[in-house]
Amino acid sequence: DAMVIQNPRYQVTQFGKPVTLSCSQTLNHNVMYWYQQKSSQAPKLLFHYYDKDFNNEADTPDNFQSRRPNTSFCFLDIRSPGLGDAAMYLCATSRVTSNQPQHFGDGTRLSIL
Amino acid sequence: GENVEQHPSTLSVQEGDSAVIKCTYSDSASNYFPWYKQELGKGPQLIIDIRSNVGEKKDQRIAVTLNKTAKHFSLHITETQPEDSAVYFCAAGGGADGLTFGKGTHLIIQP
């Protein structure tokens, strides 16, 4: 059974039109992460939540926001998607941030028209 | 911050042969080193990990070695099979910043 679930698997949006990606987990983990992965590249961390504490990576554009309304759900909001934001977006969870495995969902592939 | 280098970027081996992927890291404070396998259209899946108090760990055909002094760690896959074909990522971490990933190795198993 999938433990980190991302919806939708594929998302198409228009240039500049806000889009929201969702992630849910059944592991009851404290930490939830959002990564951006472009073709043939490593996942790049955008931000993470430790419980309700939000931690933004220094180079994450302001265009990317996140919400975590409860332990199980986390959302990635892209306020005004540009062509360069087309990528796979991966959600992951871990019990704590250090020394623990991260469990990934299968991602949402975002296309920008 | 942490920097992880991974080599090679592409590795092609004959089915049944062994495959070795190597990574180096820069931050001596890192103490957790997982390896992920990513198949096309899927998220990375943890296949093995090692912590800095251990030099080697094995799980069936997969093993990982860690040299803390030299700051490098390696993934070894023996008796490779077609289903081993995928992209493999190493990562290093241990602090509050989570994991830093290598750039990945595309492993191709030739029949």
Backbone of each chain as ProteinMPNN parsed JSONL, in Angstrom:
{"seq_chain_A": "DAMVIQNPRYQVTQFGKPVTLSCSQTLNHNVMYWYQQKSSQAPKLLFHYYDKDFNNEADTPDNFQSRRPNTSFCFLDIRSPGLGDAAMYLCATSRVTSNQPQHFGDGTRLSIL", "coords_chain_A": {"N_chain_A": [[0.84, -1.197, 0.0], [0.503, 2.196, -0.837], [2.315, 4.687, 0.86], [3.022, 7.292, 0.823], [1.277, 9.549, -0.877], [0.664, 11.109, -3.885], [-1.168, 13.579, -5.557], [-2.43, 15.358, -8.394], [-1.139, 12.69, -10.563], [-0.294, 13.65, -12.976], [-0.206, 16.94, -14.105], [-1.454, 19.655, -15.873], [-0.997, 23.004, -16.607], [-1.649, 26.465, -17.334], [0.603, 28.982, -18.457], [1.411, 31.188, -15.92], [-0.934, 30.658, -14.506], [-2.239, 29.89, -11.373], [-1.402, 26.926, -9.525], [-1.989, 23.973, -7.633], [-0.448, 21.356, -5.909], [-0.829, 18.201, -4.324], [-0.128, 16.245, -1.37], [-0.248, 13.359, 0.597], [0.154, 11.403, 3.593], [0.482, 8.249, 5.235], [2.091, 7.506, 7.231], [2.434, 8.887, 9.533], [4.545, 10.611, 9.967], [6.815, 13.142, 11.184], [8.017, 15.001, 9.511], [7.656, 16.612, 6.402], [8.529, 16.904, 3.005], [9.14, 18.901, 0.082], [10.297, 18.396, -3.163], [11.848, 19.451, -6.203], [12.284, 17.997, -9.326], [14.065, 17.947, -12.22], [14.468, 16.794, -15.605], [16.726, 14.11, -15.799], [18.163, 14.946, -13.582], [19.165, 15.399, -10.109], [16.915, 15.217, -7.295], [15.801, 18.346, -6.045], [15.714, 20.115, -3.128], [12.993, 22.037, -2.071], [11.525, 23.04, 0.16], [10.725, 22.246, 3.617], [8.558, 20.887, 6.142], [8.7, 20.644, 9.593], [6.717, 19.199, 11.675], [4.628, 21.787, 12.353], [6.404, 23.713, 11.732], [7.882, 25.672, 9.323], [10.384, 25.391, 6.86], [12.322, 27.004, 4.678], [14.261, 26.59, 1.738], [17.167, 28.474, 0.875], [17.427, 29.234, -1.817], [14.971, 28.848, -2.981], [12.443, 29.932, -5.109], [10.221, 32.769, -4.568], [7.818, 32.336, -5.721], [6.982, 29.818, -5.109], [5.091, 28.224, -2.691], [3.992, 26.748, 0.411], [1.727, 24.673, 2.266], [0.686, 23.16, 5.298], [-1.802, 21.732, 6.583], [-2.428, 19.762, 8.452], [-1.055, 16.816, 10.104], [-1.084, 14.824, 8.161], [-1.343, 15.876, 5.578], [0.077, 17.849, 2.921], [0.65, 20.703, 0.932], [1.711, 22.001, -2.209], [1.965, 25.109, -3.567], [2.064, 26.862, -6.544], [2.389, 30.012, -7.513], [2.466, 31.629, -9.852], [3.064, 30.026, -12.416], [5.947, 29.529, -14.416], [7.541, 28.731, -17.606], [9.883, 27.491, -16.917], [9.277, 26.108, -14.641], [8.249, 23.694, -15.199], [8.376, 20.373, -14.39], [9.115, 17.371, -12.455], [7.481, 16.991, -9.41], [8.255, 16.068, -6.235], [7.125, 14.575, -3.261], [8.112, 13.903, 0.051], [8.55, 12.058, 3.117], [9.715, 11.922, 6.521], [10.666, 10.557, 9.708], [12.147, 12.17, 11.501], [14.379, 14.969, 10.778], [17.09, 14.386, 10.635], [19.385, 11.694, 10.019], [17.496, 9.788, 9.242], [15.568, 7.682, 7.074], [14.107, 8.939, 4.051], [10.883, 8.81, 2.722], [9.495, 8.535, -0.371], [6.866, 9.821, -2.481], [5.306, 9.008, -5.665], [5.374, 11.21, -7.23], [4.337, 14.253, -8.958], [3.937, 15.104, -12.24], [4.448, 18.095, -13.716], [3.269, 20.11, -16.282], [3.624, 22.99, -18.335], [1.701, 25.101, -20.24]], "CA_chain_A": [[0.0, 0.0, 0.0], [1.267, 3.428, -0.921], [2.358, 5.37, 2.151], [3.086, 8.709, 0.475], [0.416, 9.592, -2.057], [0.641, 12.425, -4.515], [-2.219, 13.795, -6.548], [-2.572, 14.271, -9.351], [0.137, 12.204, -11.095], [0.051, 14.556, -14.073], [-0.937, 18.206, -14.024], [-1.147, 20.615, -16.925], [-1.537, 24.321, -16.303], [-1.242, 27.514, -18.273], [1.596, 29.952, -18.008], [0.88, 32.214, -15.036], [-2.149, 30.259, -13.789], [-1.862, 29.2, -10.133], [-1.645, 25.489, -9.464], [-1.719, 23.354, -6.329], [-0.174, 19.92, -5.89], [-1.098, 17.714, -2.973], [0.589, 15.075, -0.865], [-0.747, 12.848, 1.872], [0.974, 10.31, 4.113], [-0.13, 7.386, 6.247], [3.185, 7.065, 8.105], [2.432, 9.717, 10.742], [5.88, 11.194, 10.122], [6.84, 14.55, 11.583], [8.585, 15.879, 8.499], [7.239, 16.449, 5.012], [9.419, 17.654, 2.117], [8.83, 19.043, -1.337], [11.451, 18.469, -4.037], [11.657, 19.624, -7.64], [13.241, 17.19, -10.077], [14.035, 18.127, -13.663], [14.909, 15.616, -16.332], [18.118, 13.653, -15.639], [18.815, 15.647, -12.476], [18.831, 14.97, -8.761], [15.869, 16.016, -6.631], [16.277, 19.592, -5.423], [14.81, 20.434, -2.03], [12.387, 23.366, -2.08], [11.267, 23.365, 1.566], [10.173, 21.152, 4.394], [7.861, 21.168, 7.389], [8.864, 19.78, 10.754], [5.41, 19.48, 12.281], [4.087, 23.013, 11.754], [7.51, 24.642, 11.468], [8.203, 25.722, 7.902], [11.792, 25.662, 6.591], [12.474, 27.294, 3.257], [15.626, 26.637, 1.242], [17.53, 29.849, 0.552], [17.292, 29.544, -3.236], [13.633, 28.539, -3.482], [11.794, 31.181, -5.53], [9.026, 33.191, -3.824], [6.691, 31.817, -6.473], [6.626, 28.537, -4.525], [4.617, 28.312, -1.317], [3.528, 25.453, 0.9], [0.819, 24.65, 3.411], [0.532, 21.85, 5.934], [-2.926, 21.941, 7.503], [-2.389, 18.749, 9.52], [0.087, 15.901, 9.988], [-1.171, 13.918, 7.014], [-1.412, 16.533, 4.276], [0.934, 18.989, 2.636], [0.357, 21.207, -0.394], [2.657, 22.887, -2.882], [1.288, 26.098, -4.394], [2.9, 27.659, -7.446], [1.481, 31.154, -7.683], [2.458, 32.075, -11.24], [4.03, 29.102, -13.033], [6.624, 29.853, -15.658], [7.945, 27.554, -18.376], [10.981, 26.843, -16.196], [8.766, 25.347, -13.502], [7.853, 22.358, -15.651], [9.264, 19.419, -13.72], [8.474, 16.42, -11.562], [7.512, 17.462, -8.033], [8.246, 14.905, -5.356], [6.875, 14.769, -1.841], [8.745, 12.852, 0.847], [8.355, 12.194, 4.565], [10.633, 11.198, 7.399], [10.276, 10.685, 11.118], [12.82, 13.418, 11.867], [15.155, 15.425, 9.621], [18.447, 13.866, 10.565], [19.646, 10.289, 10.271], [16.343, 8.937, 9.004], [15.2, 7.54, 5.661], [12.986, 9.683, 3.514], [9.997, 7.966, 1.912], [9.003, 9.381, -1.451], [5.749, 9.483, -3.334], [5.665, 8.809, -7.069], [5.537, 12.489, -7.894], [3.396, 14.861, -9.898], [4.639, 15.722, -13.363], [3.782, 19.355, -14.054], [3.541, 20.687, -17.599], [3.164, 24.373, -18.449], [1.391, 25.428, -21.64]], "C_chain_A": [[0.878, 1.251, 0.0], [1.196, 4.175, 0.392], [2.471, 6.875, 1.973], [2.38, 8.827, -0.875], [0.375, 11.009, -2.599], [-0.451, 12.482, -5.575], [-2.132, 15.211, -7.109], [-1.205, 13.742, -9.789], [0.631, 13.091, -12.231], [-0.834, 15.791, -13.955], [-0.47, 19.113, -15.151], [-1.771, 21.935, -16.522], [-1.028, 25.316, -17.332], [-0.205, 28.414, -17.631], [0.918, 31.008, -17.144], [-0.348, 31.824, -14.241], [-1.781, 29.454, -12.539], [-2.234, 27.722, -10.159], [-1.256, 24.971, -8.08], [-1.523, 21.861, -6.488], [-0.357, 19.431, -4.459], [-0.332, 16.441, -2.655], [-0.06, 14.656, 0.44], [0.11, 11.661, 2.294], [0.205, 9.535, 5.19], [0.9, 6.923, 7.273], [3.212, 7.813, 9.435], [3.822, 10.3, 11.032], [5.799, 12.678, 10.432], [7.185, 15.485, 10.428], [8.001, 15.549, 7.127], [8.063, 17.412, 4.147], [8.779, 17.805, 0.745], [10.144, 19.222, -2.1], [10.978, 18.782, -5.463], [12.714, 18.785, -8.349], [13.044, 17.414, -11.569], [14.715, 16.929, -14.315], [16.398, 15.36, -16.142], [18.876, 14.413, -14.559], [18.406, 15.047, -11.13], [17.647, 15.769, -8.238], [16.487, 17.222, -5.93], [15.265, 20.002, -4.358], [14.312, 21.868, -2.143], [12.161, 23.864, -0.653], [10.792, 22.12, 2.291], [9.464, 21.695, 5.628], [8.307, 20.155, 8.434], [7.675, 20.099, 11.643], [4.847, 20.727, 11.607], [5.177, 24.035, 11.426], [7.948, 24.539, 10.023], [9.664, 26.125, 7.721], [12.0, 25.786, 5.089], [13.945, 27.218, 2.872], [15.919, 28.036, 0.714], [17.27, 30.204, -0.907], [15.941, 29.143, -3.813], [12.923, 29.832, -3.856], [10.534, 31.472, -4.709], [7.739, 32.685, -4.458], [6.158, 30.5, -5.885], [6.261, 28.744, -3.055], [4.153, 26.915, -0.897], [2.612, 25.639, 2.096], [0.78, 23.238, 3.974], [-0.573, 21.992, 6.981], [-2.986, 20.933, 8.652], [-1.231, 17.793, 9.245], [0.095, 15.164, 8.662], [-1.03, 14.598, 5.66], [-0.426, 17.69, 4.163], [0.674, 19.392, 1.182], [1.501, 22.076, -0.901], [1.85, 23.799, -3.796], [2.318, 26.825, -5.251], [2.037, 28.802, -7.922], [1.369, 31.595, -9.136], [3.479, 31.232, -11.999], [4.619, 29.651, -14.315], [7.068, 28.582, -16.351], [9.048, 26.773, -17.666], [10.543, 26.031, -15.004], [8.238, 23.974, -13.903], [8.864, 21.35, -15.13], [8.424, 18.348, -13.06], [8.584, 16.999, -10.159], [7.287, 16.256, -7.117], [7.988, 15.332, -3.919], [7.546, 13.614, -1.1], [8.442, 13.103, 2.317], [9.478, 11.486, 5.297], [10.198, 11.446, 8.835], [10.859, 11.958, 11.718], [13.707, 13.814, 10.699], [16.512, 14.752, 9.524], [18.467, 12.36, 10.732], [18.505, 9.341, 9.983], [16.046, 8.839, 7.517], [14.054, 8.48, 5.299], [12.202, 8.753, 2.589], [9.311, 8.859, 0.889], [7.688, 8.878, -2.028], [6.226, 9.328, -4.768], [5.654, 10.092, -7.882], [4.337, 12.957, -8.695], [4.222, 15.501, -11.001], [3.841, 16.933, -13.828], [4.238, 19.84, -15.418], [2.926, 22.073, -17.668], [2.916, 24.668, -19.922], [1.588, 26.913, -21.908]], "O_chain_A": [[1.859, 1.345, 0.738], [0.121, 4.287, 0.981], [2.073, 7.645, 2.847], [2.831, 8.275, -1.879], [0.092, 11.968, -1.881], [-0.626, 11.56, -6.371], [-1.801, 16.151, -6.387], [-0.189, 14.32, -9.401], [1.836, 13.26, -12.419], [-2.041, 15.696, -13.735], [0.726, 19.315, -15.361], [-2.94, 21.984, -16.138], [-0.101, 25.037, -18.094], [-0.159, 28.572, -16.411], [-0.037, 31.652, -17.58], [-0.776, 32.586, -13.374], [-1.086, 28.443, -12.639], [-3.246, 27.327, -10.738], [-0.322, 25.467, -7.449], [-2.33, 21.182, -7.123], [-0.077, 20.154, -3.502], [0.053, 15.677, -3.54], [-0.382, 15.492, 1.285], [0.719, 10.995, 1.457], [-0.598, 10.092, 5.939], [0.615, 6.049, 8.091], [3.927, 7.422, 10.357], [4.216, 10.458, 12.187], [4.873, 13.377, 10.019], [6.708, 16.619, 10.372], [7.87, 14.386, 6.745], [8.267, 18.572, 4.505], [7.992, 16.966, 0.305], [10.98, 20.057, -1.757], [9.87, 18.427, -5.865], [13.897, 18.852, -8.015], [11.985, 17.107, -12.116], [15.432, 16.165, -13.669], [17.224, 16.259, -16.298], [20.101, 14.511, -14.615], [17.436, 14.295, -11.031], [17.404, 16.886, -8.695], [17.547, 17.13, -5.31], [14.091, 20.212, -4.66], [15.103, 22.8, -2.293], [12.558, 24.976, -0.305], [10.5, 21.09, 1.684], [9.734, 22.803, 6.091], [8.292, 18.949, 8.187], [7.634, 21.147, 12.288], [4.613, 20.716, 10.398], [4.884, 25.107, 10.896], [8.335, 23.47, 9.55], [10.134, 27.076, 8.345], [11.873, 24.819, 4.337], [14.796, 27.729, 3.601], [15.037, 28.703, 0.173], [16.93, 31.347, -1.213], [15.788, 29.103, -5.034], [12.805, 30.735, -3.028], [9.868, 30.558, -4.221], [6.698, 32.616, -3.805], [5.015, 30.121, -6.139], [7.008, 29.349, -2.286], [3.952, 26.03, -1.728], [2.706, 26.62, 2.833], [0.833, 22.254, 3.237], [-0.303, 22.334, 8.133], [-3.539, 21.232, 9.71], [-0.511, 17.953, 8.26], [1.158, 14.907, 8.098], [-0.633, 13.955, 4.688], [-0.133, 18.397, 5.128], [0.5, 18.538, 0.313], [2.162, 22.782, -0.139], [1.14, 23.332, -4.686], [3.316, 27.336, -4.744], [1.065, 28.596, -8.649], [0.271, 31.904, -9.6], [4.616, 31.657, -12.206], [3.911, 30.164, -15.181], [6.993, 27.493, -15.783], [9.139, 25.552, -17.794], [11.358, 25.328, -14.407], [7.829, 23.186, -13.05], [10.061, 21.46, -15.397], [7.194, 18.392, -13.09], [9.656, 17.45, -9.756], [6.289, 15.542, -7.213], [8.55, 16.312, -3.43], [7.544, 12.48, -1.577], [8.118, 14.222, 2.713], [10.109, 10.573, 4.767], [9.474, 12.394, 9.139], [10.152, 12.729, 12.366], [13.787, 13.076, 9.717], [17.029, 14.569, 8.422], [17.672, 11.802, 11.489], [18.533, 8.195, 10.432], [16.248, 9.802, 6.777], [13.172, 8.773, 6.106], [12.775, 8.015, 1.787], [8.631, 9.821, 1.246], [7.425, 7.676, -2.063], [7.412, 9.496, -5.055], [5.897, 10.068, -9.089], [3.455, 12.179, -9.057], [5.093, 16.331, -10.74], [2.702, 16.807, -14.277], [5.434, 19.965, -15.68], [1.844, 22.31, -17.13], [3.809, 24.507, -20.754], [1.375, 27.372, -23.03]]}, "seq_chain_B": "GENVEQHPSTLSVQEGDSAVIKCTYSDSASNYFPWYKQELGKGPQLIIDIRSNVGEKKDQRIAVTLNKTAKHFSLHITETQPEDSAVYFCAAGGGADGLTFGKGTHLIIQP", "coords_chain_B": {"N_chain_B": [[27.605, 24.266, 3.192], [26.613, 20.821, 2.58], [28.153, 18.866, -0.014], [27.73, 16.58, -2.577], [29.293, 14.314, -4.649], [28.873, 12.187, -7.423], [29.686, 9.226, -9.195], [29.897, 6.727, -11.814], [28.161, 8.816, -14.277], [26.714, 7.382, -16.082], [26.375, 3.892, -16.355], [27.078, 0.882, -17.814], [26.542, -2.512, -17.765], [27.088, -6.04, -18.225], [24.488, -8.423, -17.952], [24.427, -10.241, -14.965], [26.986, -9.556, -14.238], [28.905, -7.481, -11.902], [28.098, -4.271, -10.47], [29.336, -1.069, -9.638], [28.946, 1.906, -7.899], [30.063, 5.119, -7.079], [30.406, 7.566, -4.473], [31.3, 10.762, -3.149], [31.552, 12.902, -0.294], [31.395, 16.113, 1.343], [31.048, 17.252, 3.885], [32.129, 16.657, 7.023], [30.488, 16.277, 9.152], [28.3, 14.886, 8.315], [26.397, 11.949, 8.732], [24.767, 9.985, 7.824], [23.864, 7.886, 5.183], [22.09, 7.241, 2.563], [20.931, 5.158, -0.183], [19.15, 5.468, -3.185], [16.839, 4.112, -5.527], [15.539, 4.899, -8.623], [12.973, 4.361, -10.756], [11.634, 4.733, -14.078], [9.265, 7.274, -14.225], [8.538, 7.038, -11.594], [8.815, 7.661, -8.011], [11.844, 8.134, -6.048], [13.114, 5.205, -4.47], [14.07, 3.911, -1.395], [16.849, 1.792, -1.113], [19.003, 0.843, 0.333], [20.795, 1.769, 3.278], [23.33, 3.428, 5.255], [24.945, 4.089, 8.326], [27.249, 6.279, 10.045], [28.658, 4.907, 11.959], [29.198, 2.452, 11.05], [30.971, 0.335, 8.788], [30.339, -1.225, 6.62], [27.534, -2.623, 4.936], [25.17, -5.089, 4.125], [22.666, -6.387, 1.949], [21.285, -8.96, 0.673], [21.824, -8.991, -2.727], [22.882, -6.499, -2.703], [25.196, -4.132, -1.508], [26.724, -1.741, 0.669], [29.497, 0.358, 1.204], [31.451, 2.317, 3.45], [33.796, 4.863, 3.861], [34.882, 6.785, 6.184], [37.087, 8.388, 6.717], [38.154, 9.054, 4.246], [35.953, 10.181, 3.225], [34.12, 8.891, 1.451], [31.683, 6.783, -0.13], [30.217, 3.755, -1.338], [28.136, 1.93, -3.632], [27.399, -1.414, -4.2], [26.368, -3.755, -6.488], [25.712, -7.052, -7.001], [25.65, -9.86, -9.304], [23.948, -8.798, -11.398], [20.673, -8.006, -12.649], [18.098, -7.703, -15.197], [16.028, -6.138, -14.078], [17.359, -4.456, -12.416], [18.036, -2.241, -13.8], [17.946, 1.216, -13.791], [17.826, 4.583, -12.409], [20.185, 5.505, -10.037], [20.587, 7.099, -6.944], [22.837, 8.545, -4.677], [23.038, 9.823, -1.329], [23.709, 12.191, 1.284], [23.632, 13.048, 4.722], [22.463, 14.227, 7.93], [22.303, 16.354, 9.53], [20.172, 19.133, 10.508], [19.343, 19.983, 8.07], [18.566, 17.942, 6.455], [18.78, 15.746, 3.62], [21.385, 15.701, 1.126], [21.587, 15.203, -2.277], [23.373, 13.172, -4.671], [24.117, 13.471, -8.231], [23.139, 11.359, -9.63], [23.176, 8.069, -11.148], [22.823, 6.451, -14.139], [22.016, 3.259, -14.527], [22.527, 0.646, -16.691], [21.551, -2.503, -17.666], [22.833, -4.881, -19.668], [21.504, -7.366, -21.754]], "CA_chain_B": [[26.706, 23.129, 3.178], [27.104, 19.545, 2.068], [28.255, 18.682, -1.462], [27.877, 15.157, -2.88], [29.684, 14.01, -6.026], [28.531, 10.795, -7.744], [30.28, 8.757, -10.456], [29.788, 7.502, -13.053], [26.806, 9.282, -14.571], [26.092, 6.263, -16.771], [27.126, 2.654, -16.177], [26.489, -0.213, -18.563], [27.193, -3.777, -17.419], [26.429, -7.245, -18.717], [23.675, -9.141, -16.975], [25.209, -11.208, -14.203], [28.202, -8.915, -13.725], [28.719, -6.569, -10.779], [28.097, -2.829, -10.744], [29.79, -0.268, -8.498], [28.71, 3.35, -8.032], [30.832, 5.749, -6.002], [30.054, 8.927, -4.082], [32.094, 11.439, -2.135], [30.831, 13.985, 0.371], [32.337, 17.132, 1.819], [30.817, 17.666, 5.263], [32.5, 15.586, 7.947], [29.411, 16.098, 10.126], [27.291, 13.971, 7.771], [26.515, 10.64, 9.369], [23.734, 9.087, 7.308], [24.152, 7.78, 3.742], [21.159, 6.323, 1.911], [20.945, 4.989, -1.629], [17.808, 5.376, -3.726], [16.654, 3.633, -6.896], [14.393, 5.552, -9.231], [12.543, 3.835, -12.046], [11.0, 5.746, -14.914], [7.905, 7.651, -13.859], [8.268, 6.764, -10.181], [9.65, 8.358, -7.06], [12.992, 7.364, -5.544], [12.824, 4.218, -3.446], [15.247, 3.563, -0.596], [17.245, 0.392, -1.272], [19.904, 0.499, 1.43], [21.408, 2.951, 3.891], [24.395, 3.12, 6.206], [25.259, 5.177, 9.239], [28.702, 6.474, 10.098], [29.302, 4.012, 12.92], [29.3, 1.148, 10.386], [31.804, 0.445, 7.598], [29.776, -1.969, 5.506], [26.214, -3.204, 5.181], [24.793, -5.901, 2.973], [21.301, -6.889, 1.893], [21.207, -9.858, -0.49], [22.801, -8.671, -3.779], [23.267, -5.097, -2.602], [26.039, -3.795, -0.364], [27.245, -0.368, 0.702], [30.686, 0.533, 2.026], [31.674, 3.702, 3.853], [35.121, 5.229, 4.353], [34.691, 8.105, 6.782], [38.328, 9.16, 6.632], [38.26, 9.566, 2.881], [34.632, 10.75, 2.918], [33.447, 8.334, 0.291], [30.87, 5.589, 0.073], [29.972, 3.086, -2.612], [27.067, 0.933, -3.758], [27.83, -2.577, -4.965], [25.284, -4.67, -6.855], [26.269, -8.261, -7.602], [24.735, -10.691, -10.112], [22.937, -7.859, -11.87], [19.528, -8.529, -13.392], [17.468, -6.628, -15.984], [15.218, -5.244, -13.24], [18.233, -3.5, -11.725], [18.175, -1.048, -14.641], [17.253, 2.353, -13.172], [18.752, 5.632, -11.969], [20.52, 5.363, -8.624], [21.063, 8.32, -6.299], [23.354, 8.508, -3.322], [22.73, 11.036, -0.575], [24.404, 12.319, 2.563], [22.921, 13.941, 5.619], [22.647, 13.982, 9.347], [21.953, 17.551, 10.283], [18.79, 19.603, 10.401], [19.023, 20.321, 6.679], [18.103, 16.782, 5.709], [19.681, 15.051, 2.71], [21.901, 16.263, -0.11], [21.658, 14.103, -3.232], [24.252, 13.181, -5.826], [23.429, 13.756, -9.491], [22.518, 10.143, -10.142], [23.854, 7.174, -12.095], [21.91, 5.648, -14.941], [22.558, 1.903, -14.649], [21.935, -0.105, -17.799], [21.946, -3.91, -17.635], [22.782, -5.419, -21.028], [21.164, -8.806, -21.72]], "C_chain_B": [[27.346, 21.903, 2.575], [27.148, 19.56, 0.537], [28.53, 17.199, -1.731], [28.183, 14.983, -4.366], [29.438, 12.523, -6.277], [29.089, 10.436, -9.112], [30.071, 7.248, -10.591], [28.366, 8.012, -13.261], [26.017, 8.21, -15.32], [26.984, 5.042, -16.617], [26.386, 1.537, -16.896], [27.25, -1.489, -18.224], [26.398, -4.937, -18.025], [25.622, -7.893, -17.585], [24.513, -10.212, -16.287], [26.5, -10.651, -13.638], [27.857, -8.016, -12.538], [28.755, -5.126, -11.235], [28.512, -2.101, -9.466], [29.575, 1.208, -8.805], [29.338, 4.019, -6.815], [30.368, 7.18, -5.743], [31.054, 9.456, -3.071], [31.259, 12.551, -1.531], [31.838, 14.925, 1.007], [32.228, 17.44, 3.307], [31.103, 16.507, 6.224], [31.431, 15.346, 9.013], [28.314, 15.163, 9.607], [27.493, 12.59, 8.353], [25.463, 9.642, 8.898], [23.806, 9.101, 5.79], [23.206, 6.762, 3.099], [21.417, 6.239, 0.414], [19.5, 4.774, -2.098], [17.864, 4.867, -5.164], [15.412, 4.302, -7.448], [14.13, 4.963, -10.603], [11.742, 4.9, -12.779], [9.567, 6.014, -14.46], [7.552, 7.406, -12.407], [9.167, 7.617, -9.284], [10.826, 7.51, -6.629], [12.564, 6.417, -4.43], [14.112, 3.858, -2.711], [15.582, 2.092, -0.78], [18.199, -0.07, -0.181], [20.446, 1.792, 2.017], [22.461, 2.501, 4.897], [24.635, 4.34, 7.08], [26.747, 5.17, 9.534], [29.399, 5.591, 11.124], [29.499, 2.603, 12.348], [30.122, 1.309, 9.118], [31.218, -0.244, 6.383], [28.419, -2.539, 5.921], [25.794, -3.938, 3.929], [23.352, -6.357, 3.092], [21.143, -7.662, 0.592], [22.245, -9.44, -1.535], [23.344, -7.256, -3.685], [24.124, -4.897, -1.355], [26.47, -2.346, -0.47], [28.459, -0.351, 1.626], [30.887, 2.012, 2.292], [33.086, 3.858, 4.377], [35.027, 6.655, 4.878], [35.921, 8.987, 6.635], [38.439, 9.827, 5.27], [36.978, 10.254, 2.431], [34.102, 10.205, 1.586], [32.705, 7.059, 0.654], [30.448, 5.048, -1.287], [28.822, 2.095, -2.506], [27.578, -0.191, -4.65], [26.6, -3.447, -5.228], [25.921, -5.876, -7.545], [25.195, -9.001, -8.392], [23.588, -9.853, -10.68], [21.897, -8.536, -12.758], [18.873, -7.391, -14.164], [16.666, -5.65, -15.127], [16.055, -4.298, -12.38], [18.437, -2.224, -12.538], [17.315, 0.078, -14.082], [18.28, 3.465, -12.977], [18.943, 5.487, -10.467], [21.084, 6.686, -8.104], [21.666, 7.975, -4.947], [22.963, 9.81, -2.637], [23.512, 11.017, 0.728], [23.636, 13.301, 3.428], [23.224, 13.619, 7.064], [22.329, 15.197, 10.176], [20.512, 17.952, 10.057], [18.382, 19.915, 8.973], [18.564, 19.125, 5.873], [19.179, 16.24, 4.782], [20.138, 15.927, 1.556], [22.142, 15.108, -1.066], [22.813, 14.293, -4.207], [23.431, 13.332, -7.094], [22.854, 12.517, -10.162], [23.396, 9.375, -11.11], [22.796, 6.369, -12.816], [22.555, 4.284, -15.175], [21.782, 1.151, -15.721], [22.453, -1.534, -17.719], [21.742, -4.478, -19.04], [22.483, -6.914, -20.981], [22.253, -9.666, -22.346]], "O_chain_B": [[28.487, 21.945, 2.114], [26.307, 20.174, -0.119], [29.466, 16.632, -1.168], [27.432, 15.443, -5.226], [29.762, 11.691, -5.43], [28.991, 11.212, -10.062], [30.067, 6.546, -9.58], [27.467, 7.669, -12.494], [24.794, 8.14, -15.204], [28.205, 5.141, -16.734], [25.214, 1.278, -16.622], [28.47, -1.543, -18.378], [25.203, -4.822, -18.296], [26.036, -7.9, -16.426], [25.215, -10.986, -16.938], [27.053, -11.193, -12.681], [26.688, -7.815, -12.21], [29.362, -4.796, -12.253], [28.1, -2.464, -8.364], [29.982, 1.693, -9.861], [29.179, 3.565, -5.682], [29.989, 7.905, -6.663], [31.586, 8.711, -2.247], [30.361, 13.084, -2.183], [33.003, 14.568, 1.187], [33.211, 17.845, 3.927], [30.393, 15.502, 6.225], [31.462, 14.326, 9.702], [27.485, 14.698, 10.389], [28.622, 12.111, 8.459], [25.29, 8.583, 9.5], [23.809, 10.164, 5.168], [23.488, 5.564, 3.093], [22.034, 7.123, -0.178], [18.738, 4.014, -1.5], [18.802, 5.152, -5.909], [14.354, 4.278, -6.818], [14.966, 5.057, -11.502], [11.238, 5.846, -12.173], [8.762, 5.092, -14.33], [6.393, 7.548, -12.019], [10.144, 8.211, -9.74], [10.816, 6.294, -6.821], [11.763, 6.772, -3.564], [15.123, 3.539, -3.336], [14.715, 1.232, -0.625], [18.203, -1.244, 0.188], [20.542, 2.8, 1.318], [22.479, 1.348, 5.33], [24.537, 5.479, 6.623], [27.428, 4.172, 9.301], [30.629, 5.54, 11.148], [29.911, 1.685, 13.057], [29.989, 2.322, 8.431], [31.549, 0.099, 5.248], [28.19, -2.883, 7.08], [26.027, -3.475, 2.812], [22.87, -6.671, 4.181], [20.897, -7.077, -0.463], [23.443, -9.525, -1.262], [24.175, -6.854, -4.499], [23.817, -5.424, -0.285], [26.567, -1.793, -1.565], [28.45, -0.966, 2.692], [30.539, 2.857, 1.467], [33.529, 3.091, 5.231], [35.085, 7.615, 4.109], [35.803, 10.199, 6.449], [38.774, 11.007, 5.161], [36.94, 10.85, 1.355], [33.69, 10.967, 0.711], [33.049, 6.359, 1.606], [30.337, 5.794, -2.26], [28.569, 1.508, -1.454], [28.122, 0.056, -5.726], [25.885, -3.826, -4.3], [26.594, -5.725, -8.564], [23.998, -8.803, -8.184], [22.414, -10.159, -10.47], [22.181, -9.479, -13.497], [19.072, -6.226, -13.82], [16.631, -4.456, -15.424], [15.508, -3.434, -11.694], [18.954, -1.235, -12.02], [16.105, -0.079, -13.917], [19.45, 3.315, -13.331], [17.974, 5.362, -9.719], [21.94, 7.307, -8.735], [21.088, 7.215, -4.169], [22.6, 10.783, -3.298], [23.921, 9.961, 1.21], [23.06, 14.267, 2.928], [24.126, 12.839, 7.373], [22.109, 15.096, 11.383], [19.727, 17.197, 9.484], [17.196, 20.093, 8.693], [18.202, 19.279, 4.707], [20.362, 16.27, 5.121], [19.395, 16.778, 1.068], [22.82, 14.142, -0.718], [23.188, 15.42, -4.532], [22.201, 13.324, -7.05], [22.151, 12.628, -11.167], [24.242, 9.946, -11.799], [21.977, 5.692, -12.195], [23.522, 4.168, -15.928], [20.557, 1.036, -15.667], [23.664, -1.753, -17.705], [20.618, -4.545, -19.536], [23.139, -7.652, -20.245], [22.123, -10.889, -22.396]]}, "name": "protein", "num_of_chains": 2, "seq": "DAMVIQNPRYQVTQFGKPVTLSCSQTLNHNVMYWYQQKSSQAPKLLFHYYDKDFNNEADTPDNFQSRRPNTSFCFLDIRSPGLGDAAMYLCATSRVTSNQPQHFGDGTRLSILGENVEQHPSTLSVQEGDSAVIKCTYSDSASNYFPWYKQELGKGPQLIIDIRSNVGEKKDQRIAVTLNKTAKHFSLHITETQPEDSAVYFCAAGGGADGLTFGKGTHLIIQP"}
